[in-house]
Amino acid sequence: MAEARKLHQMALLADGRVLIVGGYCAFMSSTASAEIYDPSTHTFTPTGSMIEGRARFTATTLADGRVLVAGGGIGGRVTAEIYDPATGTFAYTGSMSVPREDHTATLLPSGGVLIVGGWDNFLTYMTDRQLEVFDPATGTFGVVGAMTEGRAGHSATLLEDGTVLLAGGFNELLGYSYPLNTADVFDPLSGIVTPIGPMGSGHRYHGAAKLGEGLVLIVGGCSYYDGPAEIYDPVARGFAVSAQDPVRRSESVVAVGVGAARALVAGASSLVELWVAGSTAPSVVSTAPTDGAIINPGRWITLTIRFSESMFAGTDLAAVALTFQTGDGPVAILVHADVSGNALVLTPASSLPANKTFSVTVPATAVVDGGGHALAAPYTFSFTSTRR
């Protein structure tokens, strides 16, 4: 490159070239310069500079090919600029509602850009809860909601249904060294923020990669390297620890989904890894009650099936069946099925009759692992209820 940079940003342009802009060029000194990388010639060429130097900011390619750069700087900036590839120049656009640094910017299906979180005080790490959206047509930002708590150094992932997963980060309440294990889902259409999770560990400056089935891999960014990779399931709106755990990475982690069950993971280490979800079908390791057990169910009982790894809801979760046999044929009992971690928990909607033999049938595609693998075959076990 023409200039050494760190904590800069890159944006893919419509013609395949890459805009490289800003960053720290010396201790606590941010640059306004920008350059273009051309993959066809493997060359870097200077282009117009930003009006202000920025680091720890965001750069987002808009639907019309222009690039929005927002925030950054020591303590955060409120200003934003637009880069026009046709002219190679930057120009001011509307300003955000608050200064932001280490925030996120997500291009929405509507063409707007969702701006989330960040901090605006270098000494106290005061973080922001506000959500705002940039409208490219008017060049203005508008506040659209607020998270359940402030976040900086978090991840923002656009999900298949158009909602946005906002996970981890840190705030001034716990401090930089204590990553958050909380997460929110924001719906741009309704403006509703829904708290979800929590994650098994706190993550900040981590990587987030979209996988198949709408799943999201959360990896790295844990204080003291103590947090395993996790997978978010948008159906269950919960997190489960990944059975495939890459090298622990503290921060500045990047994860990019490669197909349905793989992700490239880099940062905070000289190693670059290809994370691959489990390649074999998961299996059942235990049931409660055990197969063939005789139990006294009382008025209410839950049934638990545990698997060899963390599981998620599959396409046939609603088809899990609890039945008992009568002279007129099988009778089904309605059950509520919930997947959490490596367990499928079934809760009957009514008490179980006495002196009956029950069968539990789990379709092969009722649950899937992080790689989208279903059971090798339907699983069935039985138990008998005694007289109360």
Beta strands, then each sheet from edge to edge (+ up, - down):
strand 1: 9-12
strand 2: 18-21
strand 3: 24-26
strand 4: 29-30
strand 5: 34-38
strand 6: 43-47
strand 7: 58-61
strand 8: 67-70
strand 9: 80-84
strand 10: 89-92
strand 11: 104-107
strand 12: 113-116
strand 13: 130-135
strand 14: 140-146
strand 15: 155-158
strand 16: 164-167
strand 17: 183-187
strand 18: 192-196
strand 19: 207-210
strand 20: 216-219
strand 21: 230-233
strand 22: 238-241
strand 23: 254-257
strand 24: 262-266
strand 25: 273-276
strand 26: 284-288
strand 27: 293-295
strand 28: 303-307
strand 29: 312-313
strand 30: 321-326
strand 31: 329-333
strand 32: 335-340
strand 33: 343-348
strand 34: 357-362
strand 35: 367-368
strand 36: 379-385
sheet 1: 1+ 2- 5+ 6-
sheet 2: 3+ 4-
sheet 3: 7+ 8- 9+ 10-
sheet 4: 11+ 12- 13+ 14-
sheet 5: 15+ 16- 17+ 18-
sheet 6: 19+ 20- 21+ 22-
sheet 7: 23+ 24- 25+
sheet 8: 26+ 28- 33+ 32-
sheet 9: 27+ 36+ 34- 30+ 31-
sheet 10: 29+ 35-
end
